[in-house]
Amino acid sequence: WCSSWAEERQGTVMVTKIHSMEALNAVLKSEKRVLLYIGTNDCSVCQSTKPRIEAILTAYPRFRGVEVSVYEHPDIAGQFLAFSLPVVLIFEEGREVFRSGRFLDFHQIEAMLQRRDENSNEDHPVSGS
């Protein structure tokens, strides 16, 4: 139901390509933090931004990265109102907390990931001290 988009780096980041709405719903339900990238293979902007998003994600291993192709799954794009590409959506506990579309602001995306990642330190308190 999903396949690898990017190779695993240092055992921390794996971005997968989603092949159905059911698969996406399963990821959103099972993962605490998800970054969803919606694009197409024939969109030059999508092709240039996808590696940048992948590079940003390597710094945030608590986030699960997933990708959906609009041409393969227009139903998913429609469900998330992704009408201009590319679109990045960030979910926390299945709820959308951030959206950036068409002209992606990479600094804003990274700042949101950082804020959410810092909040996740509450999930894993440091023992000792």
C-alpha positions, 0 to 999 in steps of 0.5 A, spaced: 500 500 500 506 504 500 513 504 497 519 507 498 520 514 496 527 516 499 532 511 502 533 511 509 538 515 512 542 514 518 536 509 520 532 516 522 527 518 516 523 514 511 519 517 506 513 513 503 509 514 497 502 512 499 497 508 494 490 509 497 486 513 502 485 507 506 493 507 507 494 515 508 488 514 513 492 508 517 498 512 517 495 518 520 492 514 525 498 510 527 503 516 527 503 521 532 507 526 527 506 526 519 508 530 513 504 529 507 507 532 501 502 532 495 505 533 488 506 530 481 512 527 477 511 532 471 511 538 475 518 541 475 516 545 481 514 539 485 520 535 483 525 541 485 522 542 492 521 534 493 528 533 495 528 539 499 523 537 503 526 530 504 533 534 506 529 538 511 525 531 514 532 528 515 533 533 521 526 531 524 526 523 525 520 523 529 516 525 523 513 520 518 514 523 511 509 521 506 508 523 499 501 522 494 501 523 487 495 528 484 495 524 478 495 517 481 490 519 487 486 525 485 481 523 490 486 524 496 488 531 493 481 533 493 480 530 500 485 535 502 483 541 498 490 541 494 488 544 488 495 548 486 501 544 487 506 542 491 502 542 497 505 540 504 501 538 510 503 537 517 499 533 522 499 532 529 495 526 532 491 526 525 489 533 525 492 538 520 496 543 524 500 546 518 499 547 510 503 550 505 502 550 498 504 552 491 510 557 493 513 553 499 516 557 504 522 552 507 524 556 513 516 556 515 516 549 514 522 547 518 520 552 523 513 548 524 517 542 524 522 544 529 516 547 534 512 540 533 519 536 535 521 541 541 514 539 543 515 532 543 520 532 548 514 532 553 513 525 550 519 522 552 522 526 558 529 525 560 530 521 566 536 523 571 538 530 574 
